[in-house]
């Protein structure tokens, strides 16, 4: 196991912008270097001549199962890395969670629905390795930003029998405790044609002749039904990359299906880049949401 030397610096940088702590940030930043280890680049799946990897961030002296965050990075399914996303999930480390930080195939490697197949396989890996890494499978929360928000939604909402689990078929029921969606895509079809067309969505579909059918298969709105885990969406109402209407429509559909959910609207905000106060407020909402749904105390 490798202990990361730069963790204290990363934490200090993070808490300039985001703070949701029960103790002073400086005290926790001093302590984190001796508290957290990371095992990088664990291969969880092979696909299309690619070895897909994830990192596990964990407290080295904890001997009981821990609440576990599974994080998917953003980048419109066409760019981004797990290494570039560390700052996004540090508040969960501060709360004592284990974090699994996942990479997946980009469109330049494999077109849709490959990324969804990968993130489902990553979740199955979490279940299959829970004992070794002390993941509490009753408290698995999925999250991500932008395309990562989409992947957190579809990974946690996907129903049985879609064929999107065939890359890593198994009998485990991939249930999660909650999904936290940061301005993710809910309807991919809406972004490959018409007034909301976005180049990144078109690139993810590529020139596949059945692009609309694939887009429907990978759209969270396709799988809205009763019995889903609680879902919190956070979205700026001036977002010009992922239209705010995506989260609004998802919220309305979840309400109709009586799924516990909440939409936190960041007024006059765009695609992320929220102010410090908006991030603090967002994390206050996250902790309240998780407490209300009995995932944390």
Secondary structure, DSSP 8 states (H G I E B T S, - for coil): -B--TTHHHHHHHHHHH----SS-HHHHHHHHHHHEEEEEEEEEEEETTEEEEEEEEEETT--S-EEEEEEE--STTTS--SGGGHHHHHHHHHTT-EEEEE----TTT--TTHHHHHHHHHHHHHHHTHHHHTEEEEEEEEEEETHHHHHHHHHHH--TTSSTTGGG--S-----SEEEEES--S-SGGGSSGGG--HHHHHHHTT-TTHHHHHHHT-GGGG--TT--EEEEEEETT-TTTTHHHHHHHHHHHHHTT--EEEEEETT--SS---HHHHHHHHHHHHHHHHHTTS--
